[in-house]
Amino acid sequence: MMHTVRDAGIIFRDEASAAAQKRTGLLIGLVQPFVYLALFGPLLVRMLPESGPSAWQVYIPGLLVQLGLFATGYAGFGLIPDVRSGYLERLRVTPASRLGLLLGRVMWDVLALFIQSVAIVLIALLFGLRAPLGGVLAAIAMMMLVGISLAFLSYSLALKLTSEWLFAPVLNGIALPLMLLSGILLPLSYAPGWLKAIGSANPLRYAVDAMRGCFAGEYGSDAVLTGLAVVVALMIVSATAGTRVFAGHNA
């Protein structure tokens, strides 16, 4: 275990060092959610009923999930050049833990997601977001669990496809339905029955509902507890699958 942690730490430092030289990457990752925040959020203030959670309490959790989907979900892009150049294979023939090699990358992706999530929440406060601090922190923690899951799955997909030309369209074809069927832009409670039924198979839907419950201060609600259980289960399954794919790649 300590061997894995040490190797993960080495990879994490390498990833952080590379990102520090290109700090614009974190800022670019904020552009899309900021555009949604500034141009779509105000529309919800007029559309959603005044009773119950505010429009910002409904919208910001979904925006955080969208950020995670497109930030950690596309993490596999960074692995493909390492596979093509043989750098990953050279690492794999060392005594380094294969789980550590993958976990270090995931750790950096999740830290970057955390920084971006905090930035989005701080900006949202200027637009009128009001939510309990504990709820915001709980929602961000849940978002990080989702980010871990998506990063593992993204790296698994990258190892299977090993080409940006294949990776991009396949990932877009997966990410867009996941986003629309998770109720990110509007709660699925407004959707027709058939759309709700399809959305119920999407684990991100439960994450969004749980995070909205956290923002509303409803920590013990069914939505929060169910969402937490789904997110933890998704993380375990994703980490297990990702580790097996990584260990078996070109074995």
LOPA-246545 format. One record per residue (C-alpha): residue number from 1; x, y, z. Coordinates in nm, 2 decimals. Example, Ala and Ser with C-alpha at 12.3 -4.5 7.8 and 13.67 -1.06 7.14 Angstrom:
! LOPA-246545
+------+--------+--------+--------+
: resi :     c1 :     c2 :     c3 :
+------+--------+--------+--------+
:    1 :   1.23 :  -0.45 :   0.78 :
:    2 :   1.37 :  -0.11 :   0.71 :
+------+--------+--------+--------+
***
This chain:
! LOPA-246545
+------+--------+--------+--------+
: resi :     c1 :     c2 :     c3 :
+------+--------+--------+--------+
:    1 :   0.00 :   0.00 :   0.00 :
:    2 :   0.27 :   0.25 :   0.09 :
:    3 :   0.45 :   0.16 :  -0.23 :
:    4 :   0.13 :   0.25 :  -0.43 :
:    5 :   0.09 :   0.58 :  -0.23 :
:    6 :   0.45 :   0.68 :  -0.30 :
:    7 :   0.43 :   0.61 :  -0.67 :
:    8 :   0.10 :   0.79 :  -0.69 :
:    9 :   0.26 :   1.09 :  -0.52 :
:   10 :   0.54 :   1.09 :  -0.77 :
:   11 :   0.30 :   1.09 :  -1.07 :
:   12 :   0.09 :   1.35 :  -0.90 :
:   13 :   0.38 :   1.58 :  -0.86 :
:   14 :   0.48 :   1.53 :  -1.22 :
:   15 :   0.13 :   1.61 :  -1.34 :
:   16 :   0.11 :   1.92 :  -1.11 :
:   17 :   0.45 :   2.04 :  -1.23 :
:   18 :   0.34 :   2.01 :  -1.59 :
:   19 :   0.02 :   2.19 :  -1.52 :
:   20 :   0.20 :   2.47 :  -1.33 :
:   21 :   0.39 :   2.55 :  -1.65 :
:   22 :   0.06 :   2.58 :  -1.84 :
:   23 :  -0.17 :   2.75 :  -1.58 :
:   24 :  -0.40 :   2.86 :  -1.85 :
:   25 :  -0.54 :   2.51 :  -1.86 :
:   26 :  -0.73 :   2.56 :  -1.53 :
:   27 :  -0.87 :   2.90 :  -1.66 :
:   28 :  -0.97 :   2.76 :  -1.99 :
:   29 :  -1.16 :   2.48 :  -1.81 :
:   30 :  -1.37 :   2.76 :  -1.64 :
:   31 :  -1.48 :   2.93 :  -1.96 :
:   32 :  -1.77 :   2.70 :  -2.05 :
:   33 :  -1.92 :   2.68 :  -1.70 :
:   34 :  -1.88 :   3.06 :  -1.66 :
:   35 :  -2.06 :   3.12 :  -1.99 :
:   36 :  -2.35 :   2.89 :  -1.87 :
:   37 :  -2.34 :   3.07 :  -1.53 :
:   38 :  -2.36 :   3.42 :  -1.68 :
:   39 :  -2.59 :   3.37 :  -1.98 :
:   40 :  -2.82 :   3.08 :  -1.88 :
:   41 :  -2.84 :   3.12 :  -1.50 :
:   42 :  -3.03 :   3.45 :  -1.50 :
:   43 :  -3.30 :   3.29 :  -1.72 :
:   44 :  -3.37 :   3.03 :  -1.45 :
:   45 :  -3.42 :   3.31 :  -1.20 :
:   46 :  -3.73 :   3.41 :  -1.40 :
:   47 :  -3.84 :   3.06 :  -1.50 :
:   48 :  -3.83 :   2.86 :  -1.18 :
:   49 :  -4.10 :   2.92 :  -0.91 :
:   50 :  -4.01 :   3.14 :  -0.61 :
:   51 :  -4.12 :   2.88 :  -0.36 :
:   52 :  -3.86 :   2.62 :  -0.25 :
:   53 :  -3.49 :   2.64 :  -0.33 :
:   54 :  -3.37 :   2.94 :  -0.52 :
:   55 :  -3.29 :   2.91 :  -0.89 :
:   56 :  -2.92 :   2.93 :  -0.81 :
:   57 :  -2.94 :   2.65 :  -0.55 :
:   58 :  -3.09 :   2.44 :  -0.83 :
:   59 :  -2.86 :   2.54 :  -1.10 :
:   60 :  -2.51 :   2.56 :  -0.95 :
:   61 :  -2.50 :   2.19 :  -0.84 :
:   62 :  -2.59 :   2.09 :  -1.19 :
:   63 :  -2.32 :   2.33 :  -1.33 :
:   64 :  -2.06 :   2.17 :  -1.10 :
:   65 :  -2.15 :   1.82 :  -1.23 :
:   66 :  -2.12 :   1.96 :  -1.59 :
:   67 :  -1.78 :   2.09 :  -1.50 :
:   68 :  -1.67 :   1.75 :  -1.36 :
:   69 :  -1.81 :   1.57 :  -1.67 :
:   70 :  -1.61 :   1.78 :  -1.91 :
:   71 :  -1.30 :   1.83 :  -1.70 :
:   72 :  -1.23 :   1.48 :  -1.56 :
:   73 :  -1.43 :   1.31 :  -1.83 :
:   74 :  -1.19 :   1.43 :  -2.09 :
:   75 :  -0.88 :   1.35 :  -1.88 :
:   76 :  -0.79 :   1.06 :  -2.10 :
:   77 :  -0.68 :   1.29 :  -2.37 :
:   78 :  -0.36 :   1.35 :  -2.18 :
:   79 :  -0.28 :   0.98 :  -2.16 :
:   80 :  -0.31 :   0.91 :  -2.53 :
:   81 :   0.02 :   1.09 :  -2.63 :
:   82 :   0.20 :   0.90 :  -2.35 :
:   83 :   0.07 :   0.57 :  -2.49 :
:   84 :   0.17 :   0.66 :  -2.84 :
:   85 :   0.52 :   0.78 :  -2.75 :
:   86 :   0.59 :   0.47 :  -2.54 :
:   87 :   0.64 :   0.68 :  -2.22 :
:   88 :   0.36 :   0.49 :  -2.04 :
:   89 :   0.51 :   0.15 :  -2.14 :
:   90 :   0.85 :   0.26 :  -2.01 :
:   91 :   0.68 :   0.34 :  -1.67 :
:   92 :   0.50 :   0.01 :  -1.67 :
:   93 :   0.82 :  -0.20 :  -1.70 :
:   94 :   0.96 :  -0.03 :  -1.38 :
:   95 :   0.88 :  -0.17 :  -1.03 :
:   96 :   0.63 :   0.11 :  -0.99 :
:   97 :   0.28 :   0.02 :  -0.88 :
:   98 :   0.04 :   0.02 :  -1.18 :
:   99 :  -0.24 :   0.14 :  -0.96 :
:  100 :  -0.01 :   0.42 :  -0.84 :
:  101 :   0.07 :   0.52 :  -1.19 :
:  102 :  -0.30 :   0.57 :  -1.26 :
:  103 :  -0.40 :   0.70 :  -0.92 :
:  104 :  -0.15 :   0.98 :  -0.94 :
:  105 :  -0.31 :   1.11 :  -1.26 :
:  106 :  -0.65 :   1.08 :  -1.11 :
:  107 :  -0.54 :   1.27 :  -0.79 :
:  108 :  -0.43 :   1.57 :  -1.00 :
:  109 :  -0.74 :   1.57 :  -1.21 :
:  110 :  -0.96 :   1.58 :  -0.90 :
:  111 :  -0.75 :   1.85 :  -0.74 :
:  112 :  -0.79 :   2.06 :  -1.05 :
:  113 :  -1.16 :   1.99 :  -1.04 :
:  114 :  -1.18 :   2.11 :  -0.68 :
:  115 :  -1.00 :   2.43 :  -0.76 :
:  116 :  -1.24 :   2.50 :  -1.05 :
:  117 :  -1.55 :   2.41 :  -0.85 :
:  118 :  -1.45 :   2.65 :  -0.57 :
:  119 :  -1.40 :   2.92 :  -0.83 :
:  120 :  -1.74 :   2.86 :  -0.98 :
:  121 :  -1.91 :   2.88 :  -0.64 :
:  122 :  -1.73 :   3.20 :  -0.55 :
:  123 :  -1.84 :   3.36 :  -0.88 :
:  124 :  -2.20 :   3.23 :  -0.83 :
:  125 :  -2.21 :   3.42 :  -0.50 :
:  126 :  -2.17 :   3.74 :  -0.69 :
:  127 :  -2.48 :   3.64 :  -0.90 :
:  128 :  -2.69 :   3.58 :  -0.59 :
:  129 :  -2.62 :   3.22 :  -0.48 :
:  130 :  -2.71 :   3.17 :  -0.11 :
:  131 :  -2.65 :   2.83 :   0.04 :
:  132 :  -2.52 :   2.69 :   0.37 :
:  133 :  -2.14 :   2.65 :   0.39 :
:  134 :  -2.17 :   2.29 :   0.51 :
:  135 :  -2.40 :   2.21 :   0.21 :
:  136 :  -2.17 :   2.36 :  -0.04 :
:  137 :  -1.87 :   2.17 :   0.10 :
:  138 :  -2.07 :   1.84 :   0.11 :
:  139 :  -2.17 :   1.90 :  -0.25 :
:  140 :  -1.81 :   1.97 :  -0.37 :
:  141 :  -1.69 :   1.66 :  -0.18 :
:  142 :  -1.96 :   1.46 :  -0.37 :
:  143 :  -1.85 :   1.62 :  -0.69 :
:  144 :  -1.49 :   1.51 :  -0.63 :
:  145 :  -1.61 :   1.15 :  -0.59 :
:  146 :  -1.79 :   1.18 :  -0.92 :
:  147 :  -1.47 :   1.33 :  -1.07 :
:  148 :  -1.27 :   1.03 :  -0.95 :
:  149 :  -1.52 :   0.79 :  -1.12 :
:  150 :  -1.51 :   0.99 :  -1.45 :
:  151 :  -1.14 :   1.02 :  -1.45 :
:  152 :  -1.09 :   0.64 :  -1.41 :
:  153 :  -1.34 :   0.57 :  -1.68 :
:  154 :  -1.19 :   0.83 :  -1.91 :
:  155 :  -0.84 :   0.68 :  -1.88 :
:  156 :  -0.99 :   0.33 :  -1.94 :
:  157 :  -1.15 :   0.45 :  -2.26 :
:  158 :  -0.83 :   0.62 :  -2.37 :
:  159 :  -0.63 :   0.30 :  -2.32 :
:  160 :  -0.88 :   0.11 :  -2.53 :
:  161 :  -0.90 :   0.36 :  -2.82 :
:  162 :  -0.54 :   0.51 :  -2.81 :
:  163 :  -0.64 :   0.77 :  -3.07 :
:  164 :  -0.77 :   1.12 :  -3.03 :
:  165 :  -0.96 :   1.08 :  -3.35 :
:  166 :  -1.16 :   0.80 :  -3.20 :
:  167 :  -1.16 :   0.92 :  -2.84 :
:  168 :  -1.32 :   1.26 :  -2.90 :
:  169 :  -1.63 :   1.15 :  -3.09 :
:  170 :  -1.69 :   0.85 :  -2.87 :
:  171 :  -1.66 :   1.06 :  -2.56 :
:  172 :  -1.88 :   1.33 :  -2.70 :
:  173 :  -2.14 :   1.07 :  -2.79 :
:  174 :  -2.14 :   0.95 :  -2.43 :
:  175 :  -2.10 :   1.28 :  -2.24 :
:  176 :  -2.38 :   1.48 :  -2.41 :
:  177 :  -2.66 :   1.23 :  -2.33 :
:  178 :  -2.53 :   1.19 :  -1.98 :
:  179 :  -2.54 :   1.57 :  -1.94 :
:  180 :  -2.90 :   1.61 :  -2.08 :
:  181 :  -3.03 :   1.31 :  -1.88 :
:  182 :  -2.89 :   1.42 :  -1.55 :
:  183 :  -3.11 :   1.73 :  -1.51 :
:  184 :  -2.81 :   1.96 :  -1.51 :
:  185 :  -2.98 :   2.25 :  -1.69 :
:  186 :  -3.33 :   2.19 :  -1.55 :
:  187 :  -3.45 :   1.93 :  -1.29 :
:  188 :  -3.59 :   1.62 :  -1.45 :
:  189 :  -3.90 :   1.67 :  -1.24 :
:  190 :  -4.01 :   1.90 :  -1.53 :
:  191 :  -3.96 :   1.62 :  -1.78 :
:  192 :  -4.23 :   1.39 :  -1.93 :
:  193 :  -4.25 :   1.04 :  -1.78 :
:  194 :  -4.06 :   0.86 :  -2.05 :
:  195 :  -3.77 :   1.10 :  -2.02 :
:  196 :  -3.77 :   1.05 :  -1.64 :
:  197 :  -3.76 :   0.68 :  -1.69 :
:  198 :  -3.45 :   0.70 :  -1.91 :
:  199 :  -3.29 :   0.95 :  -1.68 :
:  200 :  -3.33 :   0.71 :  -1.38 :
:  201 :  -3.06 :   0.49 :  -1.54 :
:  202 :  -2.81 :   0.78 :  -1.53 :
:  203 :  -2.60 :   0.78 :  -1.21 :
:  204 :  -2.52 :   1.15 :  -1.26 :
:  205 :  -2.88 :   1.23 :  -1.21 :
:  206 :  -2.86 :   1.11 :  -0.86 :
:  207 :  -2.55 :   1.30 :  -0.80 :
:  208 :  -2.71 :   1.62 :  -0.92 :
:  209 :  -3.02 :   1.56 :  -0.70 :
:  210 :  -2.81 :   1.49 :  -0.40 :
:  211 :  -2.59 :   1.80 :  -0.45 :
:  212 :  -2.91 :   2.01 :  -0.48 :
:  213 :  -3.03 :   1.87 :  -0.16 :
:  214 :  -2.70 :   1.97 :   0.00 :
:  215 :  -2.72 :   2.32 :  -0.13 :
:  216 :  -3.08 :   2.34 :   0.02 :
:  217 :  -2.95 :   2.21 :   0.36 :
:  218 :  -3.16 :   1.89 :   0.33 :
:  219 :  -2.87 :   1.66 :   0.44 :
:  220 :  -3.08 :   1.37 :   0.56 :
:  221 :  -3.32 :   1.36 :   0.26 :
:  222 :  -3.37 :   1.05 :   0.05 :
:  223 :  -3.22 :   1.24 :  -0.25 :
:  224 :  -2.89 :   1.31 :  -0.06 :
:  225 :  -2.86 :   0.96 :   0.09 :
:  226 :  -2.95 :   0.78 :  -0.24 :
:  227 :  -2.71 :   1.01 :  -0.44 :
:  228 :  -2.43 :   0.94 :  -0.20 :
:  229 :  -2.48 :   0.57 :  -0.22 :
:  230 :  -2.49 :   0.58 :  -0.60 :
:  231 :  -2.18 :   0.80 :  -0.62 :
:  232 :  -1.97 :   0.58 :  -0.39 :
:  233 :  -2.08 :   0.27 :  -0.58 :
:  234 :  -1.99 :   0.43 :  -0.91 :
:  235 :  -1.65 :   0.53 :  -0.78 :
:  236 :  -1.58 :   0.17 :  -0.66 :
:  237 :  -1.69 :   0.02 :  -0.99 :
:  238 :  -1.50 :   0.28 :  -1.20 :
:  239 :  -1.18 :   0.25 :  -1.00 :
:  240 :  -1.19 :  -0.13 :  -1.02 :
:  241 :  -1.26 :  -0.13 :  -1.39 :
:  242 :  -1.00 :   0.14 :  -1.46 :
:  243 :  -0.73 :  -0.05 :  -1.26 :
:  244 :  -0.80 :  -0.37 :  -1.45 :
:  245 :  -0.79 :  -0.21 :  -1.79 :
:  246 :  -0.46 :  -0.03 :  -1.70 :
:  247 :  -0.30 :  -0.35 :  -1.56 :
:  248 :  -0.41 :  -0.55 :  -1.86 :
:  249 :  -0.31 :  -0.30 :  -2.13 :
:  250 :  -0.06 :  -0.47 :  -2.37 :
:  251 :   0.00 :  -0.73 :  -2.10 :
+------+--------+--------+--------+
***
